[in-house]
């Protein structure tokens, strides 16, 4: 390591890039999940209960749980 300060700065920049990509991936996953129950498919939308079956909602809830568990176990 020729320049320790430069190496640490590069590590910090890499972490920032990874954090941004992670946040974008998480947002995309959430939007996909939300699209399964929210007829508007957008944050803040109102679900149409008549258009989403109880079984679909159960499956979506399981998908949310799986995602949260993966995040917590990482």
C-alpha positions as CSV (number, residue, x, y, z in Angstrom):
1,X,0.0,0.0,0.0
2,X,1.8,3.1,-1.3
3,X,-0.7,5.6,0.0
4,X,-2.8,4.5,3.0
5,X,-5.0,7.6,3.0
6,X,-5.8,7.1,-0.7
7,X,-6.6,3.5,-0.1
8,X,-9.0,4.4,2.7
9,X,-10.6,7.1,0.5
10,X,-11.1,4.5,-2.3
11,X,-12.7,2.0,0.2
12,X,-15.0,4.7,1.4
13,X,-16.1,5.6,-2.2
14,X,-16.6,1.9,-3.0
15,X,-18.8,1.5,0.1
16,X,-20.9,4.5,-1.0
17,X,-21.4,3.0,-4.5
18,X,-22.4,-0.4,-3.0
19,X,-24.8,1.4,-0.6
20,X,-26.5,3.3,-3.4
21,X,-26.8,0.1,-5.5
22,X,-28.2,-1.7,-2.5
23,X,-30.8,1.0,-1.9
24,X,-31.8,1.0,-5.5
25,X,-32.2,-2.8,-5.5
26,X,-34.2,-2.8,-2.3
27,X,-36.5,-0.1,-3.7
28,X,-37.0,-2.1,-6.9
29,X,-37.8,-5.2,-4.9
30,X,-40.3,-3.3,-2.7
31,X,-41.9,-1.8,-5.8
32,X,-42.3,-5.3,-7.3
33,X,-43.8,-6.6,-4.1
34,X,-46.1,-3.6,-3.8
35,X,-47.3,-4.2,-7.3
36,X,-48.7,-7.5,-6.2
37,X,-51.3,-5.9,-3.9
38,X,-51.5,-2.2,-4.6
39,X,-53.4,-1.6,-7.8
40,X,-51.7,1.7,-8.2
41,X,-48.3,0.0,-7.8
42,X,-46.9,3.2,-6.3
43,X,-45.9,4.2,-2.8
44,X,-48.9,5.8,-1.0
45,X,-51.4,4.2,-3.3
46,X,-54.6,2.6,-2.1
47,X,-55.1,-1.1,-2.6
48,X,-58.3,-2.2,-4.3
49,X,-59.6,-5.0,-2.0
50,X,-62.0,-6.2,-4.6
51,X,-59.2,-6.8,-7.1
52,X,-56.8,-8.6,-4.8
53,X,-57.7,-12.0,-3.4
54,X,-56.9,-13.1,0.2
55,X,-54.7,-15.8,-1.2
56,X,-52.7,-13.3,-3.3
57,X,-52.3,-11.1,-0.2
58,X,-51.1,-14.1,1.9
59,X,-48.5,-14.9,-0.8
60,X,-47.4,-11.3,-1.0
61,X,-47.0,-11.2,2.8
62,X,-44.8,-14.3,2.7
63,X,-42.7,-12.6,0.0
64,X,-42.3,-9.5,2.3
65,X,-41.3,-11.8,5.2
66,X,-38.7,-13.6,3.0
67,X,-37.2,-10.4,1.9
68,X,-37.0,-9.0,5.5
69,X,-35.5,-12.3,6.7
70,X,-32.8,-12.2,3.9
71,X,-31.9,-8.7,4.9
72,X,-31.7,-9.5,8.6
73,X,-29.6,-12.6,8.0
74,X,-27.1,-10.8,5.7
